[in-house]
């Protein structure tokens, strides 16, 4: 439903803010020549009222051999609510001429026709919301009594089950943050866990486990807890969600109260709800009826205000971590989320 409401919202915005012939609604079969600065995001918004259509443009146009690049002079055809790239070169010629400057289409970094679309995120050390997971160990001390611990330092760790540890094992290091309270229900969800880095076991001597810090996202101190190591993925494969799984943003990383492009957010839906890493979702909030409009139209139900889009980068049983890849307006805890299923 949010997709239909979103289309109506953009249509109203376009009708009220037309700034020239280039922004006019496209007629069926219209041909548009790409100009410097154009992106597939903008073209999708301009011609079919849906800026989130760009993954479909990549996947369904065999003429795009490297879909994260479009070139001035290329042409697009608008047909029946979809965009098609018109080949700007004959078979055997290079897609990019020497005097052409490529235009980056948006968050994706690579995806050839028929291949999986990938989104590049700039985030690292995202963290997660701890519910009922138990730590696998604790960082107890350093080999040289350092106060602050960083990359390549040797440390001693106390493991919950030393018999289950072998040399070469890698663990993530986390620090407990504040309790996460659901912004809508007021119930406790769990504890925010800040990702500090990772260590790798180098020696086991009886019950004493020695490890080396191999990744440090921030300063590490004694008492850091060990959990399963989840490598940070910069290139996330975009995959269609099986269910809308409507939910809300419950928190932002580093206790941020407002979130926009590239910010890390946490939502109250996870693998138990069918959410997977790589799912794209919209962020929205109910639109309030102004006093003037209420006087004229009464209790009118307006379409939700779409704030942007995000992609999940890690999923737990009941929560997921995501990165905002496009922001129209700032998002807040309590804003709605819904997975893209088409």
C-alpha positions in Angstrom: 0.0 0.0 0.0 2.8 2.4 0.8 4.0 2.1 -2.8 0.6 3.3 -4.2 0.5 6.1 -1.6 4.1 7.1 -2.5 3.2 7.3 -6.2 0.3 9.7 -5.4 2.5 11.8 -3.2 5.1 12.2 -5.8 2.5 13.0 -8.4 1.0 15.8 -6.3 4.5 17.1 -5.6 5.4 17.2 -9.3 2.1 18.9 -10.3 2.7 21.6 -7.8 6.4 22.1 -8.4 6.9 21.9 -12.2 10.0 24.0 -13.0 10.2 23.5 -16.8 9.5 21.3 -19.7 12.2 18.8 -18.6 10.1 18.0 -15.5 6.8 17.6 -17.3 5.1 14.2 -17.1 6.4 11.9 -19.8 4.1 10.7 -22.6 4.2 7.1 -23.7 7.0 6.5 -26.0 8.9 9.7 -25.2 12.6 9.7 -25.8 14.9 11.6 -23.4 18.6 12.3 -24.0 20.7 11.9 -20.8 22.5 15.1 -19.7 25.5 15.5 -17.5 24.5 15.1 -13.9 21.5 12.9 -14.6 21.1 9.7 -12.4 18.8 6.8 -12.8 17.3 7.7 -9.5 16.4 11.2 -10.8 15.2 9.9 -14.1 13.0 7.3 -12.5 11.5 10.0 -10.3 11.0 12.4 -13.1 9.4 10.2 -15.7 7.5 7.4 -13.7 7.1 9.1 -10.3 9.1 6.4 -8.6 12.8 7.1 -7.7 13.1 3.6 -6.3 12.6 2.1 -9.7 16.3 2.3 -10.6 17.2 -1.4 -9.7 14.6 -2.5 -12.2 16.2 -0.3 -14.9 19.5 -2.0 -14.3 18.1 -5.5 -14.2 15.8 -5.3 -17.2 17.9 -3.4 -19.7 20.5 -5.6 -21.5 22.0 -2.4 -23.1 23.5 -1.4 -19.7 26.7 -3.4 -19.6 27.9 -1.5 -16.5 24.7 -0.2 -14.9 26.3 2.0 -12.3 27.3 4.3 -15.2 25.1 6.2 -17.6 26.5 8.6 -20.1 25.5 12.0 -21.5 24.1 11.5 -24.9 22.5 8.1 -24.1 18.8 8.0 -24.6 16.0 6.5 -22.5 12.5 5.5 -23.7 9.5 5.9 -21.4 7.0 3.2 -22.2 3.9 2.3 -20.1 5.3 3.2 -16.7 8.8 1.8 -17.3 12.2 3.1 -18.5 14.3 1.5 -21.2 17.8 2.5 -22.1 18.3 3.0 -25.9 21.7 1.7 -26.9 23.9 4.6 -27.9 26.4 2.5 -29.7 26.4 -0.3 -32.3 27.5 -3.8 -31.5 31.2 -4.1 -31.1 31.6 -0.5 -30.1 32.5 0.6 -26.6 29.7 1.9 -24.4 31.8 4.9 -23.3 33.4 7.2 -25.9 36.7 8.8 -24.8 35.1 12.3 -24.5 32.2 11.1 -22.4 32.1 11.6 -18.7 30.2 8.8 -16.8 27.5 9.7 -14.3 27.2 7.6 -11.2 23.6 6.4 -10.9 23.4 6.1 -7.2 24.3 3.7 -4.3 25.1 0.6 -6.4 28.7 0.0 -7.5 28.4 -2.9 -9.9 25.8 -5.1 -11.6 25.9 -6.3 -15.1 22.8 -7.3 -17.1 21.5 -10.5 -15.7 23.8 -10.3 -12.6 22.9 -9.5 -9.0 22.7 -5.9 -8.1 25.0 -4.8 -5.3 24.8 -1.7 -3.1 27.9 -0.2 -1.6 27.6 1.0 1.9 30.1 3.3 3.6 29.3 2.1 7.1 31.5 0.0 9.4 31.2 -1.3 12.8 27.4 -1.1 12.8 26.5 -2.9 16.0 23.3 -4.6 16.9 20.5 -4.7 19.5 21.2 -7.5 22.1 18.1 -9.4 23.1 18.8 -12.8 24.6 22.2 -13.6 23.1 25.0 -14.4 25.7 28.6 -13.3 25.3 31.2 -15.9 24.4 33.9 -14.3 26.5 35.3 -11.1 27.8 38.5 -9.1 27.1 40.3 -9.4 30.5 43.7 -7.7 30.1 46.6 -6.7 27.8 50.0 -8.3 27.7 51.7 -5.0 28.4 49.2 -3.3 30.8 48.0 -0.8 28.2 45.0 1.3 29.2 43.6 1.9 25.7 43.7 -1.0 23.3 44.1 -0.7 19.5 44.9 -2.7 16.4 47.8 -5.3 16.7 47.8 -5.2 20.5 48.0 -8.6 22.2 45.3 -9.3 24.9 44.2 -12.0 27.3 40.6 -13.1 27.0 38.4 -15.1 29.4 36.2 -17.5 27.4 32.9 -18.9 28.6 33.8 -22.3 27.2 37.6 -22.5 26.7 37.3 -26.0 25.3 35.4 -24.7 22.3 38.2 -22.3 21.3 41.0 -23.0 18.8 43.9 -20.9 17.5 42.8 -18.8 14.6 39.2 -18.3 15.8 37.9 -14.7 15.3 35.5 -12.9 17.6 33.7 -9.6 17.4 34.3 -7.1 20.2 31.3 -5.1 21.6 30.6 -2.6 24.3 27.2 -2.3 25.9 25.3 0.9 25.4 21.9 2.1 26.6 18.7 0.1 26.8 16.6 0.4 23.6 13.0 1.4 24.3 10.5 1.0 21.5 9.4 4.5 20.5 5.8 3.4 19.9 5.0 0.8 22.5 7.3 2.0 25.2 8.5 -1.6 25.8 12.1 -2.6 26.3 13.6 -4.2 23.1 17.1 -4.9 24.3 20.5 -3.3 24.7 22.5 -1.4 22.1 25.8 -3.1 21.4 28.5 -0.9 19.9 30.9 -2.7 17.6 34.5 -2.0 18.7 36.4 -4.3 16.4 37.6 -7.9 16.3 40.3 -10.1 17.7 41.9 -13.4 16.6 43.1 -16.2 18.9 46.9 -16.6 18.6 47.7 -18.9 21.5 46.0 -21.2 24.0 47.9 -22.2 27.2 45.7 -24.2 29.5 42.8 -21.9 30.4 44.7 -18.8 29.3 43.7 -17.5 25.8 45.9 -14.9 24.1 44.5 -13.0 21.1 45.5 -10.2 18.7 43.3 -7.2 17.9 42.9 -7.4 14.1 40.2 -4.7 13.7 39.6 -1.6 15.7 36.7 0.7 14.8 37.1 2.8 18.0 39.0 2.7 21.3 38.8 -0.7 23.0 39.0 -1.2 26.8 39.0 -4.1 29.2 35.6 -5.6 29.7 34.7 -5.6 26.0 32.5 -8.6 25.3 33.1 -11.2 22.7 30.3 -12.3 20.3 30.2 -14.2 17.0 32.3 -12.4 14.4 30.2 -10.9 11.6 32.5 -9.4 8.8 31.5 -6.0 7.8 30.0 -6.1 4.2 30.5 -3.1 2.1 29.0 -4.6 -1.0 25.5 -5.8 -0.1 23.6 -7.9 -2.7 20.2 -6.4 -3.2 17.4 -9.0 -2.9 13.7 -8.7 -3.1 11.8 -9.2 0.2 9.3 -11.9 0.5 7.0 -9.9 2.8 6.4 -6.2 3.5 7.1 -6.8 7.2 5.9 -3.3 8.2 7.7 -2.0 11.3 9.3 1.1 12.7 12.8 2.6 13.3 13.6 2.0 17.0 17.1 3.7 17.2 20.0 5.2 15.3 23.6 4.3 15.8 25.5 6.4 18.4 22.1 7.4 19.9 21.3 9.7 17.0 17.8 11.2 17.1 17.8 12.2 13.5 19.0 10.1 10.6 19.7 10.7 6.9 21.8 9.3 4.0 24.5 6.9 5.1 23.3 6.8 8.7 22.9 3.4 10.4 19.4 2.6 11.8 17.8 -0.3 13.7 14.3 -1.6 13.0 12.0 -3.8 15.0 11.7 -6.5 12.3 14.2 -9.4 11.8 14.6 -12.9 10.5 11.6 -14.1 12.4 9.6 -11.7 10.2 11.2 -12.8 7.0 13.7 -9.9 6.8 17.0 -10.8 5.2 20.3 -9.0 4.6 20.0 -7.0 1.3 16.3 -6.2 1.6 15.4 -2.7 0.4 12.7 -0.8 2.3 11.0 2.5 2.4 10.9 4.9 5.4 7.7 6.9 5.8 5.5 8.7 8.3 1.8 9.6 8.4 1.1 13.0 6.9 -0.7 15.5 9.1 -3.7 17.4 7.7 -3.1 21.2 8.0 -5.6 23.4 9.8 -6.5 25.2 6.5 -7.0 21.9 4.7 -9.0 20.5 7.5 -11.3 23.6 7.4 -11.9 23.0 3.7 -12.0 19.2 3.4 -12.7 18.0 6.9 -11.1 14.9 8.3 -9.1 14.0 5.2 -6.8 11.0 5.1 -3.6 11.9 3.2 -1.0 9.5 1.8 2.0 8.8 4.0 5.1 11.0 3.5 7.9 9.0 2.2 11.3 10.0 3.7 13.7 7.7 1.9 15.0 4.2 1.4 17.4 1.9 3.3 18.9 -1.5 2.9 19.4 -4.1 5.6 23.1 -5.0 6.4 22.6 -7.4 9.3 19.6 -9.3 10.7 18.9 -10.8 14.1 15.8 -12.8 15.2 13.6 -9.8 16.0 15.7 -6.8 14.9 17.7 -5.7 11.9 20.5 -3.2 11.2 20.2 -1.0 8.1 21.9 1.8 6.2 19.9 4.7 4.7 20.9 4.9 1.1 18.6 7.7 0.0 17.1 10.5 2.2 14.4 12.9 1.1 13.8 14.1 4.7 15.4 13.3 8.0 14.0 10.2 9.7 13.3 9.8 13.4 12.8 6.8 15.8 9.2 5.8 15.4 9.0 6.4 11.6 7.5 3.6 9.6 9.4 1.0 7.5 8.1 -1.4 4.8 10.1 -3.8 2.7 10.0 -3.6 -1.1 8.5 -6.8 -2.5 8.3 -5.9 -6.2 
